[in-house]
């Protein structure tokens, strides 16, 4: 239980299947761009001969996701005008159009034009980050508590499916038809997926005329939000720090782009979707805290396995593929557990702001980790990079129970 305001009566909630389908389409669409940027593009650039240092410029596209909390209150104030209907669909339509246009423009540049390419992807990231503010707020507002598990599965599962399209199918297309057609195909996917939300029915009542003004200060005053920020930082550090160098590592291990694309698009996606679905079941049965800690423990073992492969120059594609697939399943399960708790920390009065703060903490920690991992891999080799990820995951798995206990005490004190 939390001190959050009571939700609207069940009659006020729109159809759960319709909401889940709509937000699922948006989560898939925004993850297509993420997959192109963080999974597909590093492998393409490495294949073109660029150094890991140059590939590290991609981290600039994380900035909008890391700092979107700065404009989240403005988005929420536009989306939730007092006394008037929600404007969630308008935010999604405008942001989606900008993202699709930026990706279409990126198709005009080849991988060698890294500067203009990164600019296009930063614009696309800014647009999709803004859309995400509205989509997350809409999800928290529109789903009753008993349906939030499925909404969370749509978020995590949609992220894996979108990453598979952007990091898997995109690589296969680049390898067979070239950069431009592959980028334009991804643009078409974005438009099709966004239409599910934009042309659907909102179903939410008008915003109360006396609704409070969304703000960062109101969010940070809540102990639930502060506890959620600490939990997010620790968990993400343990889960994500091996992602940036995994693609280049597979290329240097001798795997071709098509092989990596199929591996990401079929194996990793299937495992991620299965992990997300399993996460919804096991979190309900065993609790979010227990499953989050278990996921971090498994992540530690997988990072150690990658470090051993790098140290002993293991190039067996079946073994490397198995590690990649298992990593996707573990990450999906872990993030279902984490975000199931975080959804309960977000206030329905400004859900987009509160949830955005959690995601920005995710982005900032990822940014730091990706920089360190890329620097270590470029300077000292992949073994050092994966060893760092192993140590961080081990520390996080040992510390997370303490933070969960502190968060529970904060929530209980706020509810008293």
SVG drawing of the C-alpha trace seen along z (x, -y; Angstrom):
<svg xmlns="http://www.w3.org/2000/svg" viewBox="-19 -24 63 48">
<polyline fill="none" stroke="black" stroke-width="0.4" points="0.0,0.0 1.1,-3.6 -0.1,-7.1 -1.1,-7.6 -4.5,-9.2 -7.3,-6.8 -7.8,-5.7 -11.0,-6.4 -13.8,-3.9 -13.6,-0.9 -16.3,-2.2 -14.0,-5.1 -11.3,-2.8 -11.4,-2.2 -11.3,1.4 -8.1,3.0 -7.4,5.0 -7.8,1.9 -5.5,-0.1 -2.9,2.7 -2.9,3.1 -2.5,-0.7 0.3,-1.2 1.9,2.0 2.1,0.6 3.8,-2.5 6.3,-0.6 7.2,1.5 7.5,-1.5 9.8,-3.5 11.9,-0.4 12.4,0.0 14.4,-3.2 16.3,-2.0 17.1,1.3 18.4,-0.4 20.5,-2.8 21.9,-0.5 21.9,2.9 21.9,2.6 24.0,-0.5 27.0,0.5 27.3,3.8 27.0,2.0 29.6,-0.6 32.0,2.0 31.6,3.9 32.4,0.7 35.7,0.5 34.9,-2.2 36.6,-2.1 34.8,-1.4 35.6,-5.0 33.8,-6.3 30.9,-3.9 30.7,-5.4 29.3,-8.6 26.0,-6.8 25.7,-7.4 24.5,-11.0 21.2,-9.5 20.7,-8.4 20.6,-12.1 17.0,-12.8 15.9,-9.6 18.2,-10.6 16.9,-14.1 13.3,-14.0 12.2,-14.7 13.1,-18.4 10.2,-18.7 7.9,-16.0 5.9,-18.5 5.3,-20.7 4.1,-17.6 1.9,-16.5 0.4,-20.0 -0.5,-20.0 -1.7,-16.4 -3.9,-16.9 -5.6,-20.3 -7.9,-21.0 -11.5,-20.6 -10.9,-19.3 -10.3,-15.8 -6.9,-14.2 -4.6,-15.0 -2.6,-11.8 -3.2,-11.0 -2.2,-14.4 1.2,-14.1 1.7,-10.7 0.8,-11.8 3.1,-14.9 6.0,-13.1 5.6,-10.0 5.6,-12.1 8.8,-13.8 10.5,-10.5 9.4,-8.9 10.7,-11.9 14.1,-11.9 14.5,-8.2 13.5,-8.7 16.2,-11.4 18.7,-9.1 18.2,-6.8 19.8,-9.4 23.1,-9.1 25.4,-6.1 27.0,-4.7 30.2,-6.6 28.4,-9.9 28.4,-9.4 27.9,-13.0 24.6,-13.7 23.4,-10.2 23.8,-10.7 22.0,-14.1 19.0,-12.4 18.9,-9.7 19.1,-12.3 16.1,-14.1 14.2,-10.7 15.2,-9.9 13.9,-13.3 10.6,-12.7 10.1,-9.2 11.1,-10.1 8.4,-12.8 5.9,-10.2 6.9,-7.9 6.0,-10.5 2.5,-10.6 2.2,-6.8 3.4,-5.9 1.1,-8.4 -1.8,-7.1 -1.0,-3.5 -0.9,-4.3 -4.1,-6.3 -6.1,-3.9 -5.3,-0.5 -6.8,0.7 -4.5,2.3 -5.4,5.9 -4.5,5.1 -1.2,3.3 0.7,6.6 -0.4,7.1 0.3,3.4 3.8,3.9 4.2,7.1 3.2,5.1 5.9,2.5 8.7,4.9 7.6,7.4 7.0,4.5 10.5,3.2 12.0,6.6 9.9,7.0 10.8,3.5 14.5,4.1 14.3,7.3 12.9,5.4 15.4,2.6 18.4,4.7 17.5,7.9 15.4,7.3 17.2,4.0 20.6,5.8 19.3,8.4 17.9,5.7 21.1,3.7 23.1,6.8 20.7,7.6 19.2,4.3 21.5,1.6 21.2,-1.2 18.7,-3.5 15.9,-0.9 16.4,0.7 16.0,-2.7 12.9,-3.5 11.4,-0.1 11.8,-0.9 10.1,-4.2 7.1,-2.4 7.0,-0.1 6.8,-3.2 3.9,-4.7 1.9,-1.5 2.4,-0.8 1.7,-4.4 -1.7,-4.3 -3.0,-1.8 -2.8,-4.5 -3.5,-7.6 -6.7,-6.4 -8.0,-4.5 -10.5,-5.8 -9.2,-7.4 -12.0,-6.3 -10.8,-8.5 -13.0,-11.1 -12.1,-14.8 -9.5,-16.0 -11.0,-17.5 -11.1,-21.3 -9.3,-21.5 -6.6,-19.0 -3.2,-20.0 -0.5,-21.3 2.1,-18.6 5.6,-19.4 8.9,-17.8 8.8,-19.2 5.6,-17.5 7.1,-14.2 10.3,-14.5 8.4,-15.3 6.9,-11.8 8.9,-9.1 7.7,-6.5 9.3,-8.4 12.6,-8.8 12.7,-5.1 11.9,-4.2 14.8,-6.3 17.3,-4.5 16.0,-1.1 16.1,-1.9 19.7,-3.1 21.0,0.0 19.0,2.4 19.9,0.9 23.6,0.8 23.5,4.5 21.4,5.3 22.4,3.1 26.1,2.4 27.1,5.2 24.6,4.2 26.7,1.7 29.7,3.8 27.9,7.1 27.3,6.4 30.9,5.3 32.1,8.3 30.1,10.7 31.4,9.1 35.0,9.4 34.3,13.0 33.6,13.7 29.8,13.6 28.3,12.0 25.7,9.2 23.0,11.5 23.8,14.1 23.7,11.4 20.5,10.1 18.8,13.4 20.2,14.1 18.8,10.7 15.6,10.9 14.6,14.5 16.4,16.0 16.8,12.9 13.4,11.6 11.6,14.9 13.5,15.3 12.7,11.7 9.0,12.1 9.0,15.4 10.8,13.8 8.3,10.9 5.3,13.2 7.0,15.4 7.8,12.3 4.1,11.4 3.4,14.9 6.3,15.3 6.2,11.8 2.6,12.3 3.5,15.7 6.8,14.9 6.9,11.1 8.7,8.4 11.6,8.1 12.5,11.8 12.4,12.0 14.4,8.8 17.2,10.1 17.1,13.5 17.4,11.8 20.4,9.8 22.1,13.0 21.5,14.6 22.8,11.5 26.0,11.7 26.5,15.3 26.0,14.4 28.4,11.4 31.0,13.7 30.4,16.2 31.0,13.4 34.2,12.4 35.4,15.9 34.6,16.2 36.6,13.0 39.5,14.1 39.9,17.5 39.0,16.3 35.9,18.5 34.3,18.1 31.7,20.9 28.6,19.2 26.3,21.6 27.7,20.9 27.8,17.1 24.2,17.3 23.0,19.1 24.4,16.5 22.8,13.7 19.4,15.5 19.6,16.2 20.6,12.6 17.4,11.4 15.2,13.6 16.8,12.6 16.6,8.9 13.0,9.1 12.0,11.0 14.0,8.5 12.5,5.4 9.0,6.8 9.7,7.2 11.1,3.7 8.5,1.8 5.6,3.7 6.7,2.0 7.4,-1.4 4.0,-1.7 2.5,-1.6 4.8,-4.5 3.5,-6.9 0.7,-9.2 -2.4,-9.1 -2.4,-13.0 0.9,-13.2 1.9,-9.7 3.9,-10.9 6.2,-13.0 6.7,-10.4 7.3,-7.4 9.6,-9.6 11.8,-10.3 12.3,-6.5 13.1,-6.1 15.5,-9.0 17.4,-7.4 17.5,-4.3 19.0,-6.4 21.6,-8.2 22.9,-5.0 22.9,-3.3 24.8,-6.3 27.5,-6.1 27.8,-2.3 27.9,-2.3 30.7,-4.9 32.7,-2.9 32.1,0.4 33.1,-1.0 36.2,-2.7 37.3,0.4 36.7,2.5 38.6,0.1 41.5,-0.4 41.9,2.9 39.8,5.4 36.4,7.1 37.4,9.1 37.8,6.0 34.5,4.6 32.6,7.8 34.4,8.2 33.2,4.7 29.6,5.8 30.0,8.9 31.2,7.0 28.4,4.4 25.7,7.1 27.1,8.9 27.2,5.8 23.6,4.9 22.2,8.3 23.6,8.1 22.4,4.5 19.0,4.6 17.2,6.4 18.4,3.6 16.9,0.9 13.7,2.8 13.3,3.0 14.0,-0.8 11.5,-1.5 8.8,0.6 9.4,-1.3 9.1,-4.7 5.9,-3.6 4.4,-2.3 5.3,-5.6 3.7,-7.7 0.5,-5.6 0.2,-5.8"/>
</svg>
